[in-house]
Amino acid sequence: MKRGPALPNITPRMMEVLAKWETCQLKSYLDNDGTWHVGYGHGNANSFPPFVDEFTVLKDEAEAMAILVGELNKFYVPQLDALFKKIGFTPPNDHYYCGFLDAGYNRGMGRIRDSAAYDWLKKPAEKYFMKWAAQALVFSHVEGFTPLDVAQDKKTGIERVHLGLTLRRIDDASMCLTKL
């Protein structure tokens, strides 16, 4: 899968889903994990500019989108490509790829690698494996909800299923099942 600087295989639907769930915030905010973020969920984890602190303010939504596209291109696309290459999987279309890319941007590629969905992709002989893998983004019949749905509750410190994450995973799975 060839991807250049403009991310030609990133679908408008993926950008809509990502923008819907991340929401653009021009002034920095503290995320659930206690770190500073700005724009469409941009933080300091990847050392991708700009550095975000409590004083960070972006000019406009176009700047936030440019940061998002740059970060996707530099970090998330190569990581997802490497995960797929490792198991010899080629997504059947751009929507399928983007479902996993959005989940990886939201929860981290390590969570994709450890998910039931990724395990299903390793079994290409399974009938309808792509459908099941997409559904496993949301729910594993063996394990219940996946690590992609679980986050630490700020008040109690206990990991629990978050409705917002589950609904976003449903959007991601739906994207995977979309035909071009």
N, CA, C and O of each residue as an XYZ file, in Angstrom:
720
protein
N       0.842     -1.171      0.000
C       0.000      0.000      0.000
C       0.886      1.231      0.000
O       1.606      1.487      0.965
N       0.833      1.983     -1.069
C       1.645      3.189     -1.177
C       0.905      4.367     -0.560
O      -0.253      4.632     -0.882
N       1.598      5.070      0.335
C       1.016      6.250      0.943
C       2.031      7.371      0.887
O       3.149      7.228      1.383
N       1.654      8.470      0.294
C       2.557      9.612      0.179
C       2.223     10.674      1.207
O       1.394     10.453      2.090
N       2.865     11.822      1.096
C       2.670     12.894      2.078
C       1.233     13.381      2.204
O       0.832     13.856      3.267
N       0.456     13.269      1.133
C      -0.922     13.761      1.183
C      -1.892     12.688      1.677
O      -3.099     12.928      1.730
N      -1.392     11.531      2.033
C      -2.232     10.434      2.502
C      -3.378     10.142      1.526
O      -4.545     10.251      1.903
N      -3.064      9.773      0.280
C      -4.118      9.607     -0.720
C      -5.134      8.526     -0.399
O      -6.247      8.575     -0.922
N      -4.799      7.544      0.444
C      -5.735      6.462      0.734
C      -6.570      6.716      1.981
O      -7.405      5.885      2.339
N      -6.366      7.828      2.637
C      -7.181      8.171      3.793
C      -8.512      8.692      3.267
O      -8.554      9.658      2.504
N      -9.573      8.060      3.671
C     -10.880      8.405      3.131
C     -11.474      9.621      3.833
O     -11.182      9.875      5.002
N     -12.311     10.372      3.115
C     -13.016     11.485      3.761
C     -13.844     10.998      4.952
O     -13.988     11.712      5.945
N     -14.387      9.776      4.850
C     -15.181      9.245      5.963
C     -14.334      9.086      7.227
O     -14.791      9.386      8.329
N     -13.102      8.614      7.059
C     -12.246      8.463      8.236
C     -11.988      9.818      8.880
O     -12.032      9.943     10.104
N     -11.720     10.832      8.063
C     -11.463     12.152      8.617
C     -12.715     12.700      9.309
O     -12.608     13.399     10.316
N     -13.892     12.388      8.779
C     -15.144     12.803      9.424
C     -15.315     12.106     10.770
O     -15.680     12.739     11.760
N     -15.049     10.791     10.805
C     -15.171     10.032     12.054
C     -14.176     10.552     13.081
O     -14.524     10.769     14.241
N     -12.939     10.749     12.647
C     -11.919     11.226     13.571
C     -12.280     12.611     14.102
O     -12.169     12.863     15.302
N     -12.709     13.506     13.218
C     -13.072     14.864     13.646
C     -14.295     14.848     14.566
O     -14.386     15.642     15.502
N     -15.223     13.947     14.296
C     -16.420     13.843     15.145
C     -16.051     13.450     16.569
O     -16.574     14.019     17.528
N     -15.152     12.478     16.709
C     -14.823     11.963     18.035
C     -13.742     12.764     18.736
O     -13.748     12.851     19.964
N     -12.823     13.347     17.999
C     -11.748     14.114     18.638
C     -12.179     15.563     18.898
O     -11.724     16.175     19.865
N     -13.020     16.098     18.076
C     -13.432     17.511     18.104
C     -12.220     18.436     18.155
O     -11.289     18.220     18.930
N     -12.248     19.439     17.339
C     -11.134     20.376     17.249
C     -11.219     21.391     18.384
O     -12.218     22.093     18.542
N     -10.153     21.450     19.164
C     -10.064     22.436     20.237
C      -8.795     23.249     20.014
O      -7.686     22.722     20.103
N      -8.967     24.530     19.724
C      -7.828     25.386     19.392
C      -6.998     25.763     20.606
O      -5.810     26.059     20.471
N      -7.595     25.758     21.781
C      -6.878     26.055     23.022
C      -6.558     24.724     23.716
O      -7.401     23.827     23.762
N      -5.367     24.603     24.243
C      -4.953     23.334     24.864
C      -5.881     22.952     26.014
O      -6.482     23.800     26.673
N      -5.972     21.634     26.229
C      -6.828     21.079     27.279
C      -6.143     19.854     27.878
O      -5.297     19.226     27.241
N      -6.517     19.529     29.094
C      -6.003     18.313     29.732
C      -6.858     17.135     29.298
O      -8.078     17.147     29.459
N      -6.208     16.120     28.747
C      -6.906     14.911     28.328
C      -7.174     14.034     29.550
O      -6.700     14.327     30.648
N      -7.929     12.968     29.357
C      -8.259     12.060     30.464
C      -7.024     11.483     31.149
O      -7.067     11.144     32.332
N      -5.928     11.372     30.408
C      -4.717     10.802     31.004
C      -3.858     11.850     31.720
O      -2.773     11.536     32.209
N      -4.351     13.110     31.780
C      -3.639     14.154     32.501
C      -2.562     14.858     31.694
O      -1.767     15.612     32.256
N      -2.519     14.628     30.384
C      -1.533     15.289     29.531
C      -2.217     16.357     28.672
O      -3.419     16.296     28.418
N      -1.416     17.339     28.232
C      -1.957     18.438     27.437
C      -2.139     18.020     25.983
O      -1.279     17.352     25.408
N      -3.263     18.418     25.393
C      -3.580     18.155     23.994
C      -4.157     19.419     23.366
O      -4.605     20.326     24.067
N      -4.140     19.466     22.032
C      -4.703     20.594     21.294
C      -5.138     20.083     19.919
O      -4.704     19.016     19.484
N      -5.987     20.837     19.246
C      -6.438     20.445     17.912
C      -7.275     19.197     17.963
O      -8.182     19.083     18.787
N      -6.977     18.256     17.087
C      -7.705     16.983     17.024
C      -6.990     15.913     17.852
O      -6.626     14.861     17.328
N      -6.793     16.180     19.124
C      -6.186     15.199     20.013
C      -4.674     15.139     19.949
O      -4.083     14.150     20.383
N      -4.031     16.169     19.419
C      -2.568     16.170     19.326
C      -1.945     16.418     20.701
O      -2.279     17.379     21.393
N      -1.026     15.518     21.075
C      -0.293     15.652     22.332
C       1.201     15.570     22.081
O       1.652     15.736     20.947
N       1.954     15.320     23.108
C       3.418     15.304     23.000
C       4.021     13.905     22.892
O       5.243     13.773     22.819
N       3.205     12.871     22.880
C       3.716     11.494     22.927
C       4.662     11.168     21.774
O       5.635     10.442     21.976
N       4.405     11.679     20.581
C       5.238     11.356     19.421
C       6.335     12.377     19.143
O       7.058     12.256     18.154
N       6.466     13.383     20.008
C       7.440     14.469     19.805
C       7.251     15.135     18.445
O       8.223     15.563     17.822
N       6.021     15.223     17.989
C       5.695     15.886     16.729
C       5.243     17.304     17.061
O       4.384     17.497     17.921
N       5.820     18.305     16.379
C       5.464     19.686     16.723
C       3.998     20.005     16.422
O       3.401     19.396     15.534
N       3.434     20.931     17.137
C       4.047     21.735     18.184
C       4.014     21.032     19.529
O       3.175     20.165     19.776
N       4.943     21.422     20.393
C       4.904     20.963     21.775
C       3.670     21.592     22.420
O       3.398     22.776     22.220
N       2.924     20.799     23.196
C       1.671     21.283     23.780
C       1.827     21.443     25.291
O       2.256     20.524     25.989
N       1.469     22.633     25.780
C       1.391     22.880     27.217
C       0.126     23.683     27.479
O      -0.699     23.856     26.581
N      -0.031     24.174     28.698
C      -1.284     24.868     29.048
C      -1.469     26.190     28.305
O      -2.557     26.764     28.337
N      -0.415     26.685     27.632
C      -0.500     27.963     26.939
C      -0.658     27.816     25.416
O      -0.756     28.822     24.713
N      -0.683     26.605     24.910
C      -0.746     26.386     23.465
C      -2.102     26.782     22.902
O      -3.146     26.378     23.413
N      -2.068     27.578     21.843
C      -3.282     27.983     21.136
C      -2.982     27.916     19.634
O      -1.985     28.472     19.173
N      -3.837     27.241     18.884
C      -3.691     27.169     17.432
C      -4.441     28.324     16.778
O      -5.398     28.854     17.342
N      -3.995     28.710     15.575
C      -4.619     29.834     14.861
C      -6.048     29.506     14.429
O      -6.974     30.292     14.631
N      -6.202     28.319     13.826
C      -7.513     27.984     13.268
C      -7.606     26.469     13.040
O      -6.662     25.727     13.310
N      -8.750     26.036     12.544
C      -8.982     24.614     12.314
C      -8.068     24.063     11.227
O      -7.705     22.887     11.265
N      -7.691     24.893     10.260
C      -6.781     24.448      9.194
C      -5.424     24.057      9.778
O      -4.825     23.074      9.340
N      -4.937     24.809     10.752
C      -3.669     24.469     11.403
C      -3.808     23.151     12.167
O      -2.911     22.308     12.128
N      -4.930     22.978     12.857
C      -5.172     21.723     13.582
C      -5.205     20.531     12.620
O      -4.668     19.467     12.930
N      -5.832     20.707     11.462
C      -5.912     19.633     10.472
C      -4.532     19.325      9.901
O      -4.203     18.159      9.685
N      -3.724     20.349      9.654
C      -2.372     20.128      9.136
C      -1.527     19.333     10.138
O      -0.761     18.453      9.744
N      -1.665     19.638     11.417
C      -0.944     18.890     12.453
C      -1.413     17.441     12.464
O      -0.595     16.523     12.537
N      -2.720     17.232     12.392
C      -3.271     15.878     12.386
C      -2.761     15.071     11.196
O      -2.307     13.940     11.369
N      -2.829     15.631     10.002
C      -2.381     14.925      8.800
C      -0.890     14.624      8.893
O      -0.454     13.533      8.524
N      -0.108     15.579      9.381
C       1.330     15.346      9.539
C       1.631     14.223     10.512
O       2.492     13.381     10.259
N       0.915     14.217     11.625
C       1.134     13.177     12.632
C       0.682     11.806     12.125
O       1.364     10.808     12.356
N      -0.453     11.749     11.441
C      -0.902     10.485     10.848
C       0.152      9.955      9.888
O       0.512      8.779      9.932
N       0.645     10.833      9.023
C       1.602     10.440      7.995
C       2.931      9.990      8.584
O       3.500      8.991      8.143
N       3.423     10.711      9.563
C       4.752     10.414     10.108
C       4.770      9.238     11.083
O       5.751      8.495     11.129
N       3.714      9.057     11.854
C       3.742      8.049     12.919
C       2.739      6.911     12.733
O       3.124      5.743     12.766
N       1.491      7.226     12.544
C       0.449      6.202     12.604
C       0.365      5.338     11.356
O       0.203      4.123     11.464
N       0.472      5.936     10.175
C       0.434      5.152      8.941
C       1.601      4.164      8.896
O       1.369      2.985      8.627
N       2.844      4.585      9.144
C       3.944      3.614      9.123
C       3.787      2.497     10.176
O       4.132      1.345      9.913
N       3.272      2.840     11.352
C       3.089      1.819     12.388
C       2.031      0.802     11.969
O       2.218     -0.400     12.153
N       0.921      1.279     11.408
C      -0.125      0.352     10.978
C       0.361     -0.490      9.802
O       0.098     -1.691      9.747
N       1.068      0.137      8.863
C       1.630     -0.624      7.743
C       2.544     -1.738      8.254
O       2.513     -2.857      7.740
N       3.359     -1.430      9.269
C       4.277     -2.432      9.828
C       3.504     -3.566     10.506
O       3.883     -4.730     10.380
N       2.430     -3.237     11.220
C       1.614     -4.282     11.856
C       1.002     -5.208     10.811
O       1.036     -6.428     10.965
N       0.446     -4.635      9.756
C      -0.162     -5.447      8.699
C       0.901     -6.275      7.973
O       0.674     -7.445      7.666
N       2.058     -5.669      7.701
C       3.128     -6.386      7.001
C       3.615     -7.573      7.829
O       3.910     -8.638      7.288
N       3.693     -7.382      9.129
C       4.190     -8.434     10.033
C       3.379     -9.721      9.902
O       3.930    -10.816     10.021
N       2.088     -9.596      9.660
C       1.251    -10.800      9.552
C       0.847    -11.097      8.106
O       0.047    -11.998      7.853
N       1.406    -10.331      7.156
C       1.120    -10.566      5.750
C      -0.305    -10.233      5.347
O      -0.879    -10.893      4.481
N      -0.878     -9.215      5.968
C      -2.265     -8.846      5.691
C      -2.313     -7.603      4.813
O      -1.627     -6.617      5.077
N      -3.131     -7.661      3.767
C      -3.388     -6.498      2.928
C      -4.853     -6.146      3.058
O      -5.708     -6.951      2.689
N      -5.169     -4.970      3.569
C      -6.570     -4.572      3.703
C      -7.265     -4.603      2.348
O      -6.665     -4.228      1.340
N      -8.512     -5.041      2.308
C      -9.218     -5.171      1.030
C      -9.577     -3.828      0.397
O      -9.807     -3.759     -0.810
N      -9.625     -2.772      1.188
C      -9.914     -1.451      0.629
C      -9.472     -0.382      1.619
O      -9.069     -0.681      2.744
N      -9.555      0.857      1.182
C      -9.103      1.976      2.014
C      -9.963      2.156      3.258
O      -9.461      2.562      4.306
N     -11.258      1.857      3.148
C     -12.130      1.998      4.317
C     -11.700      1.046      5.433
O     -11.674      1.415      6.607
N     -11.367     -0.178      5.047
C     -10.923     -1.170      6.032
C      -9.661     -0.673      6.725
O      -9.553     -0.705      7.951
N      -8.705     -0.211      5.915
C      -7.462      0.325      6.452
C      -7.751      1.474      7.424
O      -7.180      1.534      8.513
N      -8.630      2.369      7.025
C      -8.926      3.558      7.827
C      -9.643      3.229      9.137
O      -9.474      3.941     10.127
N     -10.438      2.162      9.155
C     -11.066      1.748     10.406
C     -10.013      1.417     11.454
O     -10.135      1.804     12.616
N      -8.985      0.704     11.034
C      -7.896      0.358     11.950
C      -7.019      1.573     12.256
O      -6.525      1.716     13.375
N      -6.826      2.446     11.266
C      -6.009      3.644     11.487
C      -6.656      4.559     12.520
O      -5.969      5.079     13.399
N      -7.971      4.761     12.425
C      -8.643      5.614     13.408
C      -8.562      5.005     14.809
O      -8.310      5.713     15.785
N      -8.773      3.705     14.903
C      -8.675      3.043     16.211
C      -7.259      3.185     16.769
O      -7.082      3.414     17.965
N      -6.263      3.052     15.912
C      -4.876      3.193     16.353
C      -4.531      4.607     16.769
O      -3.785      4.813     17.725
N      -5.072      5.587     16.055
C      -4.833      6.982     16.436
C      -5.466      7.263     17.795
O      -4.875      7.941     18.636
N      -6.648      6.748     17.998
C      -7.387      6.997     19.231
C      -6.782      6.279     20.438
O      -6.643      6.881     21.503
N      -6.425      5.018     20.290
C      -6.019      4.208     21.442
C      -4.563      3.766     21.419
O      -4.070      3.216     22.404
N      -3.864      4.001     20.301
C      -2.468      3.599     20.194
C      -2.318      2.296     19.432
O      -3.154      1.399     19.543
N      -1.253      2.198     18.663
C      -1.034      1.000     17.840
C      -0.738     -0.227     18.698
O      -0.988     -1.351     18.262
N      -0.218     -0.041     19.888
C       0.006     -1.188     20.780
C      -1.305     -1.863     21.137
O      -1.364     -3.087     21.257
N      -2.347     -1.079     21.305
C      -3.661     -1.663     21.609
C      -4.233     -2.375     20.394
O      -4.939     -3.372     20.543
N      -3.943     -1.883     19.192
C      -4.362     -2.599     17.980
C      -3.657     -3.952     17.953
O      -4.290     -4.988     17.749
N      -2.336     -3.932     18.162
C      -1.540     -5.167     18.131
C      -2.044     -6.189     19.149
O      -1.973     -7.392     18.895
N      -2.553     -5.733     20.295
C      -3.016     -6.630     21.348
C      -4.511     -6.927     21.275
O      -5.053     -7.581     22.166
N      -5.178     -6.460     20.233
C      -6.638     -6.594     20.173
C      -7.080     -7.907     19.543
O      -6.324     -8.558     18.821
N      -8.302     -8.274     19.829
C      -8.913     -9.459     19.215
C      -9.022     -9.271     17.707
O      -8.894    -10.231     16.948
N      -9.259     -8.034     17.271
C      -9.386     -7.761     15.837
C      -8.093     -8.128     15.110
O      -8.137     -8.751     14.049
N      -6.963     -7.753     15.662
C      -5.676     -8.059     15.045
C      -5.447     -9.568     15.016
O      -4.912    -10.095     14.041
N      -5.847    -10.263     16.080
C      -5.729    -11.724     16.093
C      -6.525    -12.359     14.967
O      -6.071    -13.320     14.347
N      -7.714    -11.825     14.698
C      -8.531    -12.373     13.614
C      -7.857    -12.186     12.264
O      -7.989    -13.039     11.386
N      -7.138    -11.086     12.084
C      -6.478    -10.834     10.799
C      -5.370    -11.841     10.527
O      -4.958    -12.011      9.380
N      -4.887    -12.506     11.561
C      -3.844    -13.515     11.403
C      -4.400    -14.831     10.876
O      -3.634    -15.752     10.590
N      -5.741    -14.937     10.742
C      -6.378    -16.193     10.343
C      -7.085    -16.046      8.994
O      -8.310    -16.151      8.928
N      -6.327    -15.802      7.913
C      -6.969    -15.534      6.631
C      -7.759    -16.722      6.082
O      -8.585    -16.548      5.187
N      -7.519    -17.918      6.604
C      -8.266    -19.077      6.120
C      -9.694    -19.102      6.663
O     -10.561    -19.792      6.126
N      -9.928    -18.344      7.728
C     -11.265    -18.315      8.311
C     -12.252    -17.681      7.328
O     -11.959    -16.657      6.711
N     -13.410    -18.299      7.195
C     -14.438    -17.740      6.331
C     -14.942    -16.438      6.957
O     -15.203    -16.368      8.158
N     -15.068    -15.431      6.133
C     -15.544    -14.111      6.562
C     -14.633    -13.461      7.598
O     -15.097    -12.678      8.427
N     -13.333    -13.782      7.557
C     -12.435    -13.265      8.594
C     -12.430    -11.745      8.648
O     -12.276    -11.169      9.725
N     -12.597    -11.077      7.495
C     -12.566     -9.613      7.524
C     -13.768     -9.058      8.277
O     -13.643     -8.083      9.019
N     -14.929     -9.675      8.088
C     -16.121     -9.232      8.800
C     -15.928     -9.432     10.298
O     -16.236     -8.543     11.092
N     -15.426    -10.584     10.679
C     -15.248    -10.855     12.101
C     -14.194     -9.951     12.712
O     -14.343     -9.502     13.849
N     -13.130     -9.681     11.969
C     -12.095     -8.796     12.494
C     -12.653     -7.401     12.728
O     -12.338     -6.763     13.733
N     -13.474     -6.930     11.812
C     -14.079     -5.608     11.989
C     -14.983     -5.596     13.214
O     -14.971     -4.640     13.990
N     -15.764     -6.650     13.389
C     -16.637     -6.710     14.562
C     -15.821     -6.821     15.842
O     -16.229     -6.315     16.888
N     -14.667     -7.482     15.764
C     -13.823     -7.639     16.949
C     -13.181     -6.322     17.376
O     -12.661     -6.220     18.487
N     -13.212     -5.300     16.493
C     -12.771     -3.980     16.944
C     -13.614     -3.541     18.129
O     -13.146     -2.811     19.003
N     -14.864     -3.993     18.151
C     -15.789     -3.592     19.196
C     -15.902     -4.644     20.290
O     -15.857     -4.309     21.474
N     -16.050     -5.920     19.908
C     -16.384     -6.926     20.897
C     -15.766     -8.264     20.520
O     -15.837     -8.670     19.360
N     -15.169     -8.945     21.468
C     -14.638    -10.280     21.271
C     -15.551    -11.257     22.006
O     -15.787    -11.113     23.206
N     -16.051    -12.229     21.296
C     -16.961    -13.195     21.925
C     -16.274    -13.997     23.024
O     -16.932    -14.511     23.928
N     -14.962    -14.103     22.945
C     -14.224    -14.852     23.949
C     -13.897    -13.975     25.163
O     -14.057    -14.399     26.307
N     -13.436    -12.744     24.899
C     -12.934    -11.900     25.967
C     -13.895    -10.795     26.404
O     -13.596    -10.072     27.354
N     -15.025    -10.650     25.744
C     -15.904     -9.513     26.049
C     -15.399     -8.278     25.340
O     -14.879     -8.372     24.228
N     -15.539     -7.126     25.959
C     -15.072     -5.897     25.328
C     -13.556     -5.913     25.220
O     -12.862     -6.484     26.061
N     -13.060     -5.282     24.178
C     -11.623     -5.307     23.913
C     -10.916     -4.177     24.653
O     -11.564     -3.265     25.168
N      -9.580     -4.238     24.705
C      -8.829     -3.139     25.316
C      -9.083     -1.799     24.622
O      -8.800     -0.742     25.185
N      -9.619     -1.845     23.395
C      -9.908     -0.608     22.683
C     -11.109      0.113     23.279
O     -11.286      1.306     23.034
N     -11.933     -0.574     24.051
C     -13.121      0.015     24.669
C     -12.892      0.397     26.124
O     -13.715      1.091     26.720
N     -11.782     -0.050     26.697
C     -11.557      0.089     28.134
C     -10.576      1.227     28.404
O      -9.550      1.351     27.735
N     -10.906      2.051     29.388
C     -10.008      3.128     29.814
C     -10.150      3.300     31.324
O     -11.140      2.879     31.924
N      -9.160      3.915     31.911
C      -9.175      4.103     33.357
C     -10.130      5.239     33.734
O     -10.077      6.329     33.166
N     -10.987      4.965     34.687
C     -11.907      5.968     35.205
C     -11.110      6.954     36.060
O     -10.386      6.542     36.966
N     -11.239      8.254     35.775
C     -10.460      9.268     36.501
C     -10.806      9.318     37.980
O      -9.930      9.562     38.810
N     -12.056      9.092     38.320
C     -12.478      9.202     39.723
C     -12.056      7.998     40.554
O     -11.571      8.153     41.675
N     -12.241      6.795     40.006
C     -11.985      5.589     40.790
C     -10.626      4.954     40.515
O     -10.110      4.204     41.344
N     -10.041      5.256     39.345
C      -8.785      4.621     38.968
C      -8.968      3.212     38.427
O      -7.987      2.542     38.106
N     -10.207      2.755     38.323
C     -10.504      1.399     37.848
C     -10.711      1.418     36.336
O     -11.356      2.324     35.809
N     -10.172      0.430     35.643
C     -10.416      0.325     34.205
C     -11.828     -0.174     33.977
O     -12.284     -1.123     34.616
N     -12.520      0.492     33.044
C     -13.886      0.102     32.733
C     -14.183      0.405     31.281
O     -13.474      1.175     30.634
N     -15.247     -0.212     30.773
C     -15.693      0.044     29.408
C     -16.278      1.455     29.352
O     -17.103      1.829     30.186
N     -15.844      2.223     28.369
C     -16.353      3.583     28.178
C     -17.284      3.605     26.973
O     -16.917      3.144     25.893
N     -18.469      4.131     27.153
C     -19.456      4.189     26.083
C     -18.914      4.943     24.874
O     -19.100      4.496     23.742
N     -18.255      6.067     25.088
C     -17.717      6.847     23.971
C     -16.732      6.051     23.137
O     -16.766      6.109     21.908
N     -15.843      5.301     23.806
C     -14.885      4.478     23.072
C     -15.602      3.373     22.302
O     -15.253      3.084     21.157
N     -16.590      2.765     22.919
C     -17.339      1.694     22.256
C     -18.068      2.231     21.029
O     -18.075      1.591     19.978
N     -18.677      3.395     21.161
C     -19.382      3.979     20.014
C     -18.408      4.343     18.895
O     -18.729      4.185     17.717
N     -17.227      4.826     19.256
C     -16.228      5.122     18.225
C     -15.768      3.842     17.546
O     -15.579      3.826     16.330
N     -15.585      2.765     18.309
C     -15.191      1.484     17.701
C     -16.289      0.977     16.756
O     -15.987      0.359     15.735
N     -17.536      1.231     17.083
C     -18.627      0.846     16.172
C     -18.489      1.628     14.873
O     -18.671      1.061     13.795
N     -18.168      2.928     14.952
C     -17.919      3.710     13.737
C     -16.748      3.122     12.951
O     -16.812      3.029     11.725
N     -15.667      2.720     13.652
C     -14.507      2.140     12.982
C     -14.862      0.818     12.307
O     -14.472      0.579     11.164
N     -15.594     -0.034     13.005
C     -15.999     -1.324     12.430
C     -16.904     -1.105     11.229
O     -16.774     -1.791     10.215
N     -17.809     -0.163     11.340
C     -18.701      0.165     10.222
C     -17.885      0.635      9.021
O     -18.181      0.281      7.879
N     -16.862      1.432      9.291
C     -16.002      1.898      8.206
C     -15.320      0.712      7.527
O     -15.237      0.663      6.300
N     -14.834     -0.237      8.317
C     -14.175     -1.417      7.766
C     -15.098     -2.202      6.826
O     -14.643     -2.774      5.835
N     -16.363     -2.224      7.138
C     -17.326     -3.037      6.371
C     -17.903     -2.286      5.174
O     -18.751     -2.823      4.460
N     -17.456     -1.055      4.948
C     -17.935     -0.260      3.823
C     -17.200     -0.686      2.551
O     -15.978     -0.835      2.553
N     -17.937     -0.877      1.492
C     -17.328     -1.182      0.191
C     -17.038      0.130     -0.512
O     -17.765      1.109     -0.345
N     -15.974      0.144     -1.298
C     -15.642      1.352     -2.072
C     -16.642      1.560     -3.174
O     -16.533      2.523     -3.934
